[in-house]
């Protein structure tokens, strides 16, 4: 080895050693559970116990809200029930309150109720012509399209080898069409699935109502147990944020909500029982407490411009029955100023109640023409004297995000400064 090679080798070894040392010195990122354990001096097993209970709640709450999402999914249901059984066995070996969780689970025959919901939901789906999950349809679709592409490619090679074709330019548009078709079919299947769920939601609920109520009553018991555990451990209840798909459980504060297609996800924290003062939040956890559920945009980002105003609005007392959406991107600067001067709060009613016939009869559209999926709703109060709605759309597949503004009552008097907006 000459001197240059030796020098390069030494340098390389030095860099590698430096990188290894840097990795050793780099602090390990702590999980949220580890941060809570350290700041509140909680035993890992105690926090894991609470997480296990909330995991059980999450599954049971979701299946009672969207039974069709579990139709024809034997494997997924099997995995969930297996995990739940493992957790129940663990609860049976811990404290007396946890043994009651296990006993309630067995007495109310929760897994049998889950199975009945799944079976009756599948019967409804089959009677309406739906006999497999949408995920299975996607897999079949991918298999067919992949086979078609491979077949075309093989034929193309054979034709070239045999000399039957020399000009291959005509194949390019054909291949492009084959690539576009799967996306089009996936979109079509997805739309049909969501429409099917909406059309049959009430029938599925009616058939399963008894079992749904039994499961929800059990979920309430588990949530009460979790709150009791947290109070016993002196955990500030504001720090424990989780989501549910029903908001009719007791002892909760809804801190935010996210509108998804066909349902609403509520982000909640526990309320303190009457007579118990809130526990102080350690300084090290203040940032977590103040962190919003949904990330806010940075102030140095480009101001929003995709504003849609619901003109010719008809409605009273916060309920909108009809409107004409109008893109007002030319007034983006003025609308941004109006929003800056407004205070934001959450509405008392859900989006499905605010615009009851959305999106079947009335809809807000993205700039690309797709129906907007409303993610968040705010009640805005401009200068403490004029209230209006702000509907925030989920980012569209085209990459754009729309913001819709509307009056809350057609009889509202619009301030002179805002009349050109509304």
C-alpha positions in Angstrom: 0.0 0.0 0.0 1.5 3.4 -1.0 1.4 6.4 1.3 -1.6 8.0 -0.4 -3.7 4.8 0.0 -2.6 4.5 3.6 -3.5 8.1 4.3 -7.0 7.6 2.7 -7.5 4.4 4.7 -6.6 6.2 8.0 -9.0 9.1 7.1 -11.8 6.6 6.4 -11.3 4.8 9.6 -11.2 8.1 11.5 -14.5 9.2 9.9 -16.2 5.9 10.8 -14.9 6.0 14.4 -16.2 9.6 14.6 -19.6 8.6 13.3 -19.8 5.7 15.7 -18.9 8.0 18.6 -21.5 10.6 17.5 -24.2 7.9 17.4 -23.3 6.8 20.9 -23.4 10.3 22.2 -26.7 11.2 20.4 -29.5 11.3 23.0 -32.1 8.6 22.6 -35.5 10.0 21.8 -38.0 9.2 24.6 -41.6 8.1 23.9 -44.6 10.0 25.3 -45.0 7.2 27.9 -41.4 7.4 29.0 -41.7 11.2 29.4 -44.8 10.8 31.6 -43.2 8.1 33.6 -40.2 10.2 34.4 -42.0 13.5 35.0 -44.8 12.0 37.2 -42.8 9.1 38.7 -45.2 6.5 37.4 -44.3 2.8 37.2 -44.1 1.5 33.5 -46.6 -1.3 34.3 -49.2 1.3 35.5 -49.1 3.3 32.4 -49.0 0.2 30.2 -52.2 -1.0 32.0 -54.0 2.3 31.1 -52.8 2.1 27.5 -54.1 -1.5 27.2 -57.5 -0.4 28.4 -57.7 2.5 26.0 -56.7 0.1 23.2 -59.7 -2.1 24.0 -61.9 1.0 24.2 -60.7 2.2 20.8 -61.6 -1.0 19.0 -65.0 -1.5 20.7 -66.0 2.2 20.1 -65.0 2.0 16.5 -66.8 -1.2 15.6 -70.1 0.1 17.1 -69.8 3.2 15.0 -68.6 1.6 11.7 -69.6 -2.1 11.7 -69.3 -2.2 7.9 -65.6 -1.5 8.1 -65.2 -4.9 9.7 -67.4 -6.9 7.4 -65.7 -9.8 5.7 -62.5 -9.2 7.6 -62.2 -12.5 9.6 -58.4 -12.2 10.0 -58.5 -8.6 11.3 -61.3 -9.4 13.8 -59.4 -12.5 14.9 -56.3 -10.4 15.6 -58.2 -7.8 17.6 -60.1 -10.4 19.6 -56.8 -12.3 20.3 -55.2 -9.1 21.6 -58.3 -8.3 23.7 -58.3 -11.7 25.3 -54.6 -11.4 26.2 -55.3 -8.0 27.9 -58.3 -9.4 29.7 -56.1 -12.3 31.1 -53.6 -9.7 32.3 -56.3 -7.6 34.0 -57.5 -10.8 35.8 -54.1 -11.0 37.6 -53.8 -7.3 38.7 -55.9 -5.2 41.0 -59.5 -5.8 42.2 -60.9 -3.0 39.9 -59.2 -4.6 36.9 -60.7 -8.0 37.8 -64.1 -6.2 37.6 -63.2 -5.1 34.1 -62.5 -8.8 33.2 -65.8 -9.9 34.9 -67.9 -7.3 33.1 -66.3 -8.4 29.8 -67.4 -12.0 30.4 -70.8 -11.2 32.0 -71.8 -9.0 29.0 -70.3 -11.4 26.5 -68.6 -8.7 24.6 -66.8 -10.8 22.0 -70.1 -12.7 21.3 -71.8 -9.3 20.7 -68.9 -8.3 18.4 -69.3 -11.5 16.4 -73.1 -11.0 16.2 -72.6 -7.5 14.9 -70.1 -8.7 12.3 -72.4 -11.6 11.2 -75.6 -9.5 10.9 -73.7 -6.7 9.1 -72.4 -9.1 6.6 -75.9 -10.4 6.0 -77.1 -6.9 5.2 -74.2 -6.3 2.9 -74.7 -9.6 1.0 -78.4 -8.9 0.6 -77.4 -5.6 -1.1 -74.9 -7.2 -3.4 -71.7 -6.6 -1.4 -70.0 -9.9 -0.6 -66.4 -8.9 0.0 -64.4 -6.2 1.7 -63.2 -3.2 -0.3 -59.6 -4.1 0.5 -60.1 -7.5 -1.1 -61.6 -5.8 -4.2 -58.5 -3.7 -4.4 -56.2 -6.7 -4.2 -58.2 -8.5 -6.9 -58.1 -5.4 -9.1 -54.3 -5.0 -8.6 -53.8 -8.7 -9.5 -55.9 -8.4 -12.7 -54.2 -5.2 -13.8 -50.8 -6.5 -13.1 -51.6 -9.7 -15.1 -52.9 -7.5 -18.0 -49.7 -5.4 -18.0 -47.5 -8.5 -18.0 -49.5 -10.1 -20.8 -49.3 -7.0 -22.9 -45.6 -6.7 -22.3 -45.0 -10.4 -23.3 -47.1 -10.0 -26.5 -45.2 -6.8 -27.3 -41.8 -8.7 -27.0 -43.0 -11.6 -29.1 -44.2 -9.2 -31.9 -40.9 -7.4 -31.8 -38.8 -10.6 -31.9 -40.8 -12.1 -34.7 -40.5 -8.9 -36.7 -44.3 -8.5 -37.1 -44.0 -4.9 -35.9 -41.1 -2.5 -36.2 -42.8 0.8 -35.2 -43.4 0.7 -31.4 -44.6 4.2 -30.9 -48.2 3.2 -31.0 -47.7 1.2 -27.8 -46.9 4.2 -25.6 -50.5 5.6 -25.4 -51.8 2.1 -24.9 -49.5 1.5 -22.0 -50.4 5.0 -20.5 -54.1 4.1 -20.6 -53.4 0.8 -18.9 -51.5 2.6 -16.1 -54.4 5.1 -15.6 -57.2 2.6 -15.6 -56.2 1.1 -12.1 -56.4 4.5 -10.4 -59.7 5.3 -12.1 -61.2 1.9 -11.0 -59.8 2.3 -7.4 -61.5 5.8 -7.2 -64.7 4.3 -8.5 -64.7 1.4 -6.0 -63.9 3.8 -3.1 -66.8 6.1 -4.0 -69.2 3.3 -4.3 -68.1 1.8 -1.0 -68.6 5.1 0.9 -72.0 5.6 -0.8 -73.0 2.1 0.2 -72.0 2.7 3.8 -74.0 6.0 4.0 -77.1 4.4 2.4 -77.1 1.4 4.8 -75.8 3.0 8.0 -79.2 3.3 9.7 -80.3 -0.2 8.8 -77.0 -1.7 10.1 -77.4 0.3 13.3 -81.1 -0.7 13.8 -80.3 -4.4 13.4 -77.4 -4.2 15.8 -78.8 -1.7 18.2 -79.1 -4.0 21.2 -75.5 -5.3 20.9 -74.1 -1.8 20.2 -75.8 -0.5 23.4 -74.3 -3.4 25.5 -70.8 -2.8 24.1 -71.1 1.0 24.7 -72.2 0.5 28.3 -69.1 -1.7 28.8 -66.9 0.9 27.1 -68.2 3.5 29.6 -67.2 1.2 32.5 -63.7 0.8 31.2 -63.3 4.6 30.7 -64.5 5.2 34.2 -61.9 2.7 35.4 -59.2 4.5 33.4 -60.1 7.8 34.9 -60.1 6.3 38.4 -56.6 4.9 37.8 -55.3 8.2 36.5 -56.6 10.1 39.5 -55.1 7.5 41.8 -51.8 8.0 40.2 -52.3 11.8 40.3 -51.9 12.2 36.6 -53.1 15.6 35.3 -56.1 14.5 33.2 -55.5 17.2 30.6 -52.4 15.4 29.5 -54.2 12.2 28.5 -55.6 13.0 25.0 -57.2 10.2 23.0 -59.9 9.9 20.4 -63.4 8.3 20.2 -66.1 8.1 17.6 -69.0 8.7 19.9 -69.3 11.8 22.1 -72.2 10.6 24.3 -70.0 9.0 27.0 -69.9 10.8 30.3 -67.2 12.8 32.0 -65.3 14.1 28.9 -64.2 17.3 27.4 -64.2 17.4 23.6 -61.1 19.4 22.7 -61.2 19.0 18.9 -62.8 17.0 16.2 -61.9 15.7 12.7 -64.5 15.2 10.1 -63.9 12.1 8.0 -66.1 10.7 5.3 -69.3 9.5 6.9 -68.2 10.0 10.6 -66.5 12.3 13.0 -63.5 11.5 15.2 -63.5 13.3 18.6 -60.4 14.2 20.5 -61.1 14.2 24.2 -59.7 14.4 27.7 -61.2 13.3 30.9 -63.1 15.7 33.2 -62.2 15.9 36.9 -64.9 14.5 39.2 -66.7 17.0 41.3 -64.8 17.9 44.4 -61.4 17.0 43.0 -59.1 19.9 42.1 -57.0 19.6 38.9 -53.5 18.2 39.5 -50.6 20.6 38.7 -48.9 20.0 35.4 -45.1 19.7 35.8 -43.1 22.3 34.0 -41.4 19.6 31.8 -44.9 18.6 30.5 -46.3 22.1 29.9 -45.2 22.0 26.2 -47.1 18.7 25.7 -50.2 20.1 27.4 -50.2 23.3 25.2 -49.5 21.3 22.0 -52.6 21.4 19.7 -54.2 18.2 18.5 -53.7 19.3 14.9 -50.5 21.0 14.0 -51.0 24.7 13.3 -49.4 26.4 10.3 -46.3 28.4 10.9 -46.7 32.1 10.7 -44.0 32.6 8.1 -45.8 30.3 5.6 -47.6 31.7 2.6 -51.0 33.0 3.5 -54.0 30.8 2.4 -55.6 31.8 -0.8 -58.2 29.0 -1.6 -61.1 30.7 0.1 -64.7 29.7 -0.9 -67.6 31.8 0.4 -71.0 30.1 0.7 -73.1 32.8 -1.0 -76.9 32.9 -1.3 -76.9 31.0 1.9 -80.2 29.8 3.3 -80.4 28.7 6.9 -81.2 29.7 10.5 -79.6 29.3 13.9 -76.4 27.6 12.7 -78.1 25.1 10.3 -77.4 25.6 6.6 -79.9 24.2 4.1 -78.6 25.6 0.8 -75.8 27.8 -0.6 -73.9 28.6 -3.8 -70.1 28.1 -3.3 -68.1 31.0 -4.8 -64.3 31.0 -5.0 -63.0 34.4 -3.6 -59.2 33.9 -4.1 -59.1 37.6 -5.2 -60.1 38.6 -1.7 -57.6 36.3 0.0 -55.7 39.1 1.7 -58.8 40.7 3.1 -60.2 37.3 4.3 -56.9 36.5 6.0 -57.0 39.8 7.7 -60.6 39.1 8.9 -59.6 35.7 10.3 -56.6 37.3 12.1 -59.0 39.7 13.8 -61.3 36.9 14.9 -61.5 34.6 17.9 -62.0 30.9 17.2 -64.2 28.4 19.1 -65.7 25.0 18.4 -69.4 24.7 17.3 -72.0 23.1 19.6 -73.2 20.8 16.8 -71.5 18.4 14.4 -70.8 19.2 10.7 -73.5 16.6 9.7 -76.0 18.7 11.6 -74.7 22.1 10.3 -75.1 21.0 6.6 -77.4 18.0 6.9 -77.5 17.2 3.1 -73.8 17.4 2.5 -72.5 16.2 0.0 -75.6 14.5 -1.6 -77.4 17.7 -2.4 -75.1 20.5 -1.5 -71.3 20.3 -1.6 -68.1 22.4 -1.4 -65.6 21.7 -4.1 -61.9 21.8 -4.3 -60.3 24.0 -7.0 -59.6 20.7 -8.9 -63.4 19.9 -8.9 -63.3 17.1 -6.3 -65.8 17.3 -3.4 -64.0 18.7 -0.4 -63.8 16.6 2.8 -64.4 18.9 5.7 -61.9 18.2 8.5 -62.4 20.9 11.0 -65.2 23.5 11.8 -64.7 26.8 13.6 -67.1 29.4 14.8 -65.2 32.7 14.3 -66.2 36.0 16.0 -64.8 39.0 14.2 -64.0 41.9 16.6 -66.4 40.5 19.2 -69.5 41.5 17.2 -70.0 39.2 14.1 -70.0 35.4 14.0 -69.5 33.2 11.0 -68.4 29.6 10.1 -65.0 28.6 8.9 -64.9 25.1 7.3 -61.4 23.7 6.8 -61.1 21.0 4.1 -58.7 18.1 4.2 -55.8 18.4 1.8 -57.0 17.1 -1.5 -55.3 14.5 -3.7 -54.3 17.4 -6.0 -52.3 18.9 -3.1 -54.6 21.9 -2.5 -56.6 22.7 0.6 -59.7 24.8 0.7 -61.3 27.0 3.3 -65.0 27.8 3.2 -66.6 30.7 5.0 -70.4 31.1 5.6 -72.9 33.0 7.6 -74.5 31.2 10.5 -78.0 32.7 9.9 -79.4 34.2 6.7 -80.8 37.0 8.8 -77.4 38.0 10.2 -76.4 41.7 9.6 -73.0 41.8 7.8 -70.7 44.6 9.0 -70.0 47.2 6.4 -66.3 46.3 6.4 -67.0 42.6 5.4 -69.9 43.1 3.0 -67.7 42.6 -0.1 -66.6 39.2 1.3 -70.0 37.8 2.1 
